[in-house]
Amino acid sequence: MPVLKTIRDGISPTGLIVAASFFGAALTPSMMPREPIVQAMLAAVAAAVGYEATLFARSIWRYLELPEPKGRIWKLWLLAAVGISLAIMIYSLAKAASWQNATREAVGLPPLETAAPLFIVCVGVVIALVFWLVFRLAGAARRAVAAILERVLPRRVGVVLSVVLVGWLLWALVDGALVRNAFRAADASFLAADMMLEPDVARPEDPGKTGSSQSLVRWEEMGRWGRHYVASAPTAEEIAEFSPDKAIDPIRVYVGRRSGDTAEERAQLALQELIRAGGFERSVLVVVVPPGTGWMDPGAHDTIDFMLGGDVATVAVQYSYLTSFLALAAHPDYGVDQARALFNTVYAHWTKLPKDNRPDLYVHGLSQGAFNSQATLPLFDMLGDPIQGAFWAGSPFFSRYWSEVRDRRNAGSPAWRPDFGNGSLVRVMYQYGGLEGNFAPWGPIRTVFLNYGSDPIVNFTFDTAFRPPAWLAAPRAPDVSEKLSWFPVVTMLQIALDSLFALDVPRHGHYYVAPDYIDGWAAVVDPEGWSPEKAAALKAIFERRGPAI
């Protein structure tokens, strides 16, 4: 009967088992702890993916006209599948709290008494049913289109063409009605926040500082985070607590996106402001590529200011108002273009200066800033007059040089902290060390990657959907639970979702902190007279200062 056929088309016993298995696998330990609502959403998406993948496999099976259960056998198989699926879900929900606590223990958080299993299953089932309904409607639309096409085309050609047409139509609706409007709304919202002048962030009175009355960069155009970065720079008096014999105000040059119409114009403005402020007269100059929104991590920049007694200049240019993820999705070329323009402009001026009378030049980037910096660093073009080093933190998995170091690591070294070559050019550190080992002495260029083993943004790869990632092999990072297991597709979804919550736990995930920046900068710039005692003293200062925004 048509009704029974419709039910059989929409319900797959095997799909129920696969969906329940994906639902349970999504609750197993991951890299970052998750709230019940997030657990429910992930489990629902995983279940929907598993179910629809099974239906897709079944459609191929039918396309090949292979036999399948019918009548009484199909009904018995459906009852058995429902029982198996319920058993899988009950077991998974019963274990959800212990699985979540395994993740929390790995990152140093207290355990939960309950993972709210009833909430997870209720919300998860509702979301999964919504996905099921959407796919059924899409399937009905495809069949309707196929029926029309079959009047003028061979049946199988009509089936394939209907899939293409309906898929294109759905994507056009989502991309046009949802994605683009969402990006426009986000851009307007973030722009408004970027333009807001905060009353507690005072414009510099020192005419030598960026944003002052004598500056080439207008205070109002620097952006929210640029103004905060310049205004919050440690003073010579504060630096003197650590370096009483040599303490001066550091130079911070920041150009907002609204300060110029093109990447080149903003880069030229940054260079002229850097020259005006005396940046090339300092002993160290750092070209920084910020992540999305233009935020500058105080842990990265305050530490080097203190370490060098303020004898350092940093220069950065904002390329987007959006967060890193939104900026990468909406305008993937903006960050790369701005990073390339800034470095090339500063480097061209730097190479014209006498080698014995110019600062040591370094590059730095965090997260998407690290990716943009690596994507644009002209390695071969500068071999004749190289910079002194690079310090990249939280390099996303697709970053140019980080991918090279990870994939071509020395045999026996873990993927989350790889040894590369003889260690004279590149070393990888995490929160528990990594800079010391059986390495050759540092060469003329020093490159340090700071990556936490539990950082999903660093560790994510698409092939995790089909094979276990290398970072799961022994030895694992200390902050990755031994109970974390690999499941096809599901683990990829888990790590992708973890990336959205990677800033929740300090010194784990994507939340990098000052003590580790101190060790990284010390390895890169090699301050004169540096010692473990000085490192400990500086770390103590930042522990007293507490976290900064």
N, C-alpha and C positions, 0 to 999 in steps of 0.2 A: 504493500500500500504506500501511497505517496508520503503519508505522515510518518510511517515507520522509516522510510528511506531518508527523510529529512532528519529524523532523530539520529539515525546511524551516521549520516554525513557530518552532523555537528558534534557527536559524542564518540570518542575513541577510547575504548578500555585501556589499550596500551598507552595512549596519551595521558590518561588519568594517572597511571603509575609513574610515568616519566615526570609529569607535572608535580606530583607529590614528592618524588625524589629530589627534584630541583628545589622545591619549596623547603625541604628539610636541609639540603646541602647549603642553602643560602643562610641558614641560621648557625652554621658551624663557625669556628674561630676565624678571624680575619686579621688585618693589620691594625685597624682602628676600632675602638669601642663604638657601639651604636645605640641610639635611643630606640624604644619599642616601635615608634611610628616609622623610623627608618628601616628597622628590621622587617616590619610588615610590608613596606613598599618594595624592598629588595626581594623578599620572598615571593611576592605576587608577580613581579616582573619576571623573576626566574621561572616560576611556574608557568606563566604565559608563554615564555620562550620555549620551554620544554614541550608544552602541549602543542603549540603551533608547528614546531619542528617535527613532531611526530606525525601531525596531519599532513605536512609537506611530504614526508617520507611515504605516507600511505597513498598520497595522490600519485606519486611516481610508481608505486606498486600497482595501483589501478591502471595507470597509463600503460604499463607493460602487460595489463590484462592477466595478472597472476591471481590465483584463487585466494579467497579470504573467508573467515567464518561468517555464517549466515544463520538465520532462524534461531533455533533453540541453543545451538552452540554459541552463537554471538551473545544471547541473553545470559547464559551461564558464565561466559568470559567477562561480561560486564559486571555481574554480581561479584565475581572473584576480584576483579580489578578495583571495585569500590572498597571491598574489605581490605585488600592489600594497601591501597592508598590511605585509608583511614589509619591503619596500623603504622605506616611510615610517618604520617603527620603527628600522631599522638606521641610516638617515640621522640621525634624531633623536638616537639614543643616541651616535652618533659626534660630534655637535655639542653634546652636553649639557655637556661641560666648558667649552667656549668660551662657551656661553650663560650658565652659572653664573658664570664669571669676569667677564662683562660686568656682571652685577649687583654682584659683589664690588668691581670697580673703581670703580663709581659711588659706593659707600659707603666707599671707602678701605681695603678689606681686601685682603690678598695673594692672588694667584691660586692655584687648585688645580691639581695635576698631573693629576688624573683625577676624574671625577664618579661613579666606580663604576658604569659602565653595566650590567655583568653583574648586580650586586646589584639595580639599579633594575628591570631587566626581569624578573628572577626573582620578586622580591617583588611587583612591580606586576601581573604576570600572575596570580599566585596570588590577590591581593586582587580583581582584576577577575573572576576565575572564581567567587569566592565571591558577588560581587554578581549575576553571571549566574545562579547557582543559586538565589539568593533570589528573584529576579524570576521565574524559571521556576516555582518552587513557588507563588508568588503567582498566576501566570497559570493554573496547573493548578487552584488553589482557585477562581479566578474562573469558569473553565469548568465546574467541578463545580456551583457555585451556579447558574450560568446554565442548566445542564441541568435542574436541579430547578424553577427558576422558569418555564422554557418549557412546563412541563406545564399551567400555569394562566394564563400571561400570553403576549402576543405576543412573538415571538422578540427583536425589537429592544428592546422594553421590558425584557425579561429580561436582555439584555446590559448595558444601562445600569445597571439596578438591581444587577446582580451586581458591577459595578465599584465602586458606592457602598458596598455592604455589605462587600465584602472590604477595600476601602480603610479603611473605618471600623474594622473588626476589627483590621487590622494596626496602625493608629494607636493604638487602645486598648491593644493589647498592648505596644507600644513605650513609650507614655506612662505606662501603669500599672506595667509590670514593670521598665522600665529607667530612664526619665527621672526619675520621681518618687522612686524608690529611690536613684538616683544623687544627686539633690538633697538628699535626707535625709542620706545618708552624707557628702556634701560639707559640709553645714551643721554636722553634728556634729563633723567633723574641724576645720573652720575655727574653730568655737566653742572647741574645746579649745585650739587654738593661741592664740586671742585671750585666753583666761583665764590662760595660762601666765605666771607671774611670772619674768622673766629675772633671774638674780643680778647681772649686770653693768649693769643699769639701776636706779640708786638712786633711791629716793623722795626728793623735794626736802625739805630741812630748812628752807628759808626759808618761813615761814608765809604769805607773800604769794603763793606759787606754787600753781598748781593741783595737787591730789593730795597736798598737805602735810597735816599734822595739823590745821591750821585751815581747810583748804579745804572748800567745800561739796560737792566732787566726791570720791568715795572713790577712792583710788589703785587698788584692786583692780578697780574697775568701769570704768576708763578704757580698757581694751583694750590689747593689745600695742603697737600703733603709736601710740596716744595717749600711753602712758607714755614710749615712746621719744622722741616729739616734744617733750614737755615737758622730759624729762631732758637731752636733747641740745641744748637752746637755747644759743646762744653767750652767754658771760658778758660783763660789762662790761669785764673785763680783756682778753678776746680781741678785742672790738670796738674797744678803744682802739688796737690795732695799726693800724687804718685811720682811726679818728676819735679822735685823742688829746684833742681839745678838748671833745668831748661824747660820753660813752659811759656808758650805763646798761643794766641788764638788761632785755631785751624781755619783754613780757607775752604768755604763751601760755596760752589757755584751751581745754581740750579736754574734751568730754563723751562718754563711751562709750555704746554702745547699751544696755548693761545698767544704765545709771544712771537710766533712766526707762522706764515702760511705753509711753508714747506719744511721738510726735514733738513735740507741744506741751510735754509735761512736760520732755523733754530740752532743748528750746529755752529754756524758762523758767529751768531750772537753769543753762544756759550764760550767760544774761543776768545772773542774780544773782551768779554767780562772776566774771563780767567786771566788774561794778560793785564787788564786794568787792576785786578785785585792782587796781582803779584804771585799768581799760582805757579809760574815757571821759575820762581825764585826759591821755592821750597825744596827740601831734599827728596820728597816723594810726591808724585802726582798719580792719582787714581782716576781712571775713566770708568764711570759706573753706568750700567744699564739697569734701570729700575724695573720691577715687574709692573703689571697692569695697575692703573690708577696713579702711577708715579710714586708710590710709597717707597720710602727709604728706611731700611731696617736699622734702628738705632744700635742694635747689638753688633752689627757689622761695622758701622762707621764711628761710633763713639769709642770703640775699643782701639782702633788704630790711631785715633786722635790722641788718646791717653798714652798709648804705647810709644809714640814718637814725639811726645812732648808738644803736640800741636804743630810740629814741623811737617805738615802734610796738607795738600790741596786735593779736593775731590770735585769732579765735574759730572753733572748728569743732566739729561734732557728727558722730559716727559713725552711719551708718544701716544697715550690714550687716557681717557677718563674712566674706562671700563675696567673691571677686574680682569685678571690674566686670562681666565677661561673665556670670558665674553669677548675680550679683545682679540684673542687668537681665533675665535669662531667668526667674529664679524669682520675684522680687518687684519688677517694674518700677516700682511706685508708691512703694516705700519711700524711694528717694533723692529723688524729687520732693517727696514730702510733708515730709521732713525739711529739705530745702533751703528750701522755702517757709516752714515754721514758724520756722526760725532767722532768716532774713532779716527776715521781718515783725516778729518779736519785737524784734530789735536795732534795726531801723529805727524802730519805733514809739517806743522809748525815746529814740533819738538825736534824733528830730524835736522832742521835748519840751524838749531842752536849748537854751540860748541859742546862736544861730548864731555869736556871736563867742567862745564858750567851749565848744567841742566839737571832737572830732577830725574830720579829713577822713575820709570813709567810702568804702571801696572794696570790691569783691567780687572773688574769685579762685576759680578751679577748674581742675583738671587732668583731662583725659580725661572719664570719666563725671561727674566733679565739675563740669567745664565745662558739660556737657549739662544736668545738674540745675540748676546756677546760672542758665543762660540760660532754662530752661523755667519758672522761677519768679520771675524778676526782674520786678516789677510796673511796667513802664516808664511807663505812663500815670498810674498812681496816685501816682507820686513826682515828676512833672514840676513840681509846685508847690514842692517842696523836694528837689531831686535830690541823689543821691550824687555824689562827685567822679570816679568812674571804675570801670573793670573791666579785669581782665587775665586772659584765658583762654588756656590752653595745651592743644594737642592736642585741640581740639573735635571730637568724633565727627561723622561726616558728617550725622547727623540732628539736630544741635544747632540750636536755634531761630534765634539771631541769626547764627551762622556760615553757615547755609544761605542766609539772606537776603543776607548780604554776598557770598557766592560766586556766587549765582545772579543777583544784580542788580549785578554789578561793572561798572565803567566799560569801555567798548569798548576793546579792545587790551591790557587787563591780563590776565595769566594766571590760570587758575582756582585754581592752587595758591598764588598771592600776589596776590589781587585788590586793585585800588584801588576804593574805595567813596566815592561822592560827592566832596566837595572835600577829604576827609581831615581835616576839623576835629573830627570826632567819632570816626571809626573808622580805624585803620590796621592793616595785617597785616604781620608780620615773619616772617622765617625765619632760619636760622643765619648767613646772609651779608648780612643787612641788611633793608631794606624800610621803615624808619621815616622815612627822609629822602627827599624827592622834591618834585615840584611840587604841594605841598599848601598849602591855606590854613592860617593859624595855628591852633593848638589852641583849641578853645572851652572852656567851663566844665566839660564832661564829657569825659574822655579814655578811649577804649576801645582796647585793643590785643589782637590775636589773635596768638599765637605758634604757628605750624604749620610743620613741616618738609615740604618738597615730597615726600619719600619716605615719608610717614606713611600707611600703608594704612588706618588707622582714620579718618583725616580724609578721605581721597580715595575710599573705597569708596562706590559707589552701585549699586543693583540694576539700573538701566538699562544698566550696563556689559555686561550679558549680551547686549544687542541692538544697542548702538551704541558707537563709540569714546568714552571719557570725555574731557572737556574738558582735563584735565591732561596728556593725551598730545600735545596740539597744541603747536606751537612758539610761544614758547620754552619748553622743558622746564626743570623744576627741575634744578639742577646735580647732585643725587644720584639722579636717575632716568636710567637708561641709555638712550641713543639707540637701542639695539637692541631695546628693549622694544616689542613689536608687539601690536596688538589682535586677539583672536580671539573670535568669538561664544561666549558661555557660559564658555569656558575662562578668559578674562582675569578675569571676575568671580570664578571659583573661585580663581584665583591670588591675587587681592588679598584675598579673604576669608581664605585660609590665611595669607597674609603678616601679617594682623592678629594671629594667634596668636603670631608670632615678632617682633613689632615692637619689643620691648625688648632685642633682642640686640646692637645696634650703637649705642654712644653718639653723640649728635648727629645721628642719622639715625633714620628710622622714628618710633617713639613714645617714644624715649629722649631726653628733654629735659634739658639740662645748665645749670649755673649761669651761665656767661658770657652765654647768651642771655636768661636770666631777669634778669640785671643790666640789660641794655639795655632789656628790656621794662618793668621796674619804673621805671627812670629816666624813660622816656617817660610813664608813667602818673602817678606821684606828683610828678614834676618837683622833685627835691630842690634846696634852696637852694645855690647855688654849684657845682652839678654841672658837670663838664667831661670831655672825652675823657681827660685825664690821670687824673682820679679813677676813671673807668671802668676804665682800664688797670690802675691800682694795685689795685682791688678784684678784678679778674679774676686778677691775679697771686697774690693771697692764696688764692683758691679753687683755682687750679692747684696751689699748694703743699699745700693741705689734701687734695687728691685726692678721688676719688668717695666719696660717702656713701650708706648704704643708705636 
